[in-house]
Amino acid sequence: MLNIVLFGPPGAGKGTQSQKLIAQYNLVHLSTGDLLRAQIAEGTELGIQAKKLMDEGLLVPDAVVIGMIGSALENNPQAGGFIFDGFPRTVAQAESLDRLMAEHNTHIGCMIALEVQEEELVTRLLERGKTSNRPDDQDETKIRRRVKVYNTETAQVAGYYATQNKFHALNGIGPIDSIFGQICGLIDQHQTVKPETPAAATKEVKA
C-alpha cells in the first residue's frame, strides 16, 4: 500500500497534482476538513463530538481527527493507498499517524512538499479569488497570513519526516506534467512494488 503526505502552500497546485496522483496510483484522497464535514453530516459519534467543539470555537483534538482517519482507512479497503492532504501539521500528529498506520500494517511512504515563492502564490490566489468566491483568496493580507502559517507548520513536520529519509521538496513552478513526473519519480523510489490499479476501483472517500 502506498501512502503519501502531500504538502504545499495555498496556490502551489497541490489540488491539481493530488487528482493526477489519485488516478495514477489508485489512491484515496484524505483531507481532514472533508472528513470532519462528512462525519458531522452523517451524525456519527466523532462528528457530533467535533461539531460540539467547533460550535464552541475550540480546535478539534488530534485524537478525534486520527479517529476519523482510522474510520476512512477501514472503509476503503479497495484503495491502493492514501494521499494525505495538509495533514499531519504537527510532529505530534505525525507520530499519531505513524502509530495508526502501523495498526493497519502499513506506513507513510514519503512526504512531498511543493515549494513556490510567496509573491507567486499571492498572484495566483488573487487571480483565483476572482472566480472562487472565497474571501480568503481575495484579501492579500489573509493570503500572506495563510502562507506564513503553512511555512511554520511545514518546517516542523518536514524535519520529522527528514529523519526517516522520507521528506522531499519540489519546485512547484513549471509545467503541470513536468512537476507530476518528478513527484512520480520520488514516489517510485519509495516503493518496492507498484500498486495495481483496478479499472473499476472507486476513488471517493467513504468517511
TARASUL-V402631 format. One record per residue. N is the residue number from 1. OMEGA is omega as a letter, one per 30 degrees, with the letter a starting at -180 (none if undefined). D_CENTER is the distance of its C-alpha to the mean C-alpha in Angstrom with 2 decimals. Layout:
BEGIN
N_OMEGA_D_CENTER / N_OMEGA_D_CENTER
END
This chain:
BEGIN
1_a_16.59 / 2_l_13.80 / 3_a_10.51 / 4_l_8.09 / 5_a_5.67 / 6_a_5.03 / 7_l_6.20 / 8_l_8.81 / 9_l_11.14 / 10_l_12.02 / 11_a_13.93 / 12_a_12.80 / 13_a_12.29 / 14_a_8.58 / 15_l_9.16 / 16_a_12.23 / 17_l_11.07 / 18_a_8.41 / 19_l_11.52 / 20_l_13.73 / 21_l_11.88 / 22_a_11.86 / 23_a_15.55 / 24_a_16.43 / 25_a_15.29 / 26_a_15.43 / 27_l_11.88 / 28_a_10.63 / 29_l_7.49 / 30_l_6.29 / 31_a_5.63 / 32_l_7.91 / 33_l_9.95 / 34_a_10.74 / 35_l_11.62 / 36_a_13.81 / 37_a_15.53 / 38_a_16.22 / 39_l_17.65 / 40_a_19.71 / 41_a_20.98 / 42_l_22.06 / 43_l_23.74 / 44_l_22.56 / 45_l_23.62 / 46_l_20.18 / 47_l_19.82 / 48_l_23.28 / 49_a_22.62 / 50_a_19.51 / 51_l_21.46 / 52_l_24.42 / 53_a_22.59 / 54_l_20.92 / 55_l_24.37 / 56_l_25.83 / 57_a_23.47 / 58_l_21.96 / 59_l_18.46 / 60_a_17.17 / 61_l_17.78 / 62_a_15.32 / 63_l_17.51 / 64_l_16.97 / 65_l_13.17 / 66_l_13.52 / 67_l_16.21 / 68_l_14.19 / 69_l_11.68 / 70_l_14.96 / 71_l_16.43 / 72_l_13.76 / 73_a_14.35 / 74_a_18.03 / 75_l_18.09 / 76_a_16.62 / 77_a_19.02 / 78_a_19.37 / 79_l_15.93 / 80_a_16.05 / 81_a_12.82 / 82_l_9.22 / 83_a_6.00 / 84_a_3.30 / 85_l_0.82 / 86_l_3.67 / 87_g_5.10 / 88_l_7.80 / 89_l_9.57 / 90_l_12.97 / 91_l_14.92 / 92_l_16.10 / 93_l_12.75 / 94_l_12.15 / 95_l_15.67 / 96_l_15.33 / 97_l_12.44 / 98_l_14.75 / 99_l_17.59 / 100_a_15.99 / 101_l_15.14 / 102_l_18.70 / 103_l_20.12 / 104_l_18.85 / 105_l_20.32 / 106_a_17.26 / 107_l_15.07 / 108_a_12.08 / 109_l_13.40 / 110_l_11.95 / 111_a_9.64 / 112_l_9.94 / 113_l_10.20 / 114_a_11.80 / 115_l_14.80 / 116_a_16.88 / 117_a_19.89 / 118_a_20.02 / 119_l_22.92 / 120_l_21.27 / 121_l_18.24 / 122_l_20.84 / 123_a_22.75 / 124_a_19.94 / 125_l_18.81 / 126_l_22.45 / 127_l_23.10 / 128_a_20.23 / 129_l_21.61 / 130_a_24.81 / 131_a_23.40 / 132_a_20.27 / 133_l_22.47 / 134_a_19.86 / 135_a_21.98 / 136_l_19.39 / 137_a_19.40 / 138_a_23.18 / 139_a_23.88 / 140_l_23.79 / 141_l_24.06 / 142_l_21.00 / 143_a_19.02 / 144_l_20.24 / 145_l_19.47 / 146_l_15.79 / 147_l_15.71 / 148_l_17.72 / 149_l_15.53 / 150_a_12.46 / 151_l_14.87 / 152_a_16.28 / 153_a_13.22 / 154_a_11.89 / 155_a_15.46 / 156_a_15.67 / 157_l_12.63 / 158_l_13.52 / 159_l_16.96 / 160_a_16.04 / 161_l_14.50 / 162_l_17.31 / 163_l_19.84 / 164_a_18.61 / 165_a_18.81 / 166_a_15.19 / 167_l_14.08 / 168_l_14.58 / 169_l_14.75 / 170_l_15.58 / 171_a_17.50 / 172_l_15.63 / 173_a_19.10 / 174_l_20.97 / 175_a_21.31 / 176_a_18.21 / 177_l_19.63 / 178_l_20.50 / 179_l_17.05 / 180_l_15.81 / 181_l_18.72 / 182_l_17.89 / 183_a_14.36 / 184_l_16.09 / 185_l_18.77 / 186_a_16.65 / 187_a_15.01 / 188_l_18.56 / 189_a_19.87 / 190_a_17.88 / 191_l_19.07 / 192_l_22.53 / 193_l_22.60 / 194_a_20.74 / 195_l_19.56 / 196_a_21.85 / 197_l_20.83 / 198_a_22.95 / 199_a_24.08 / 200_a_23.90 / 201_l_20.60 / 202_a_18.56 / 203_a_14.91 / 204_l_14.60 / 205_l_13.10 / 206_a_16.10 / 207_none_15.25
END
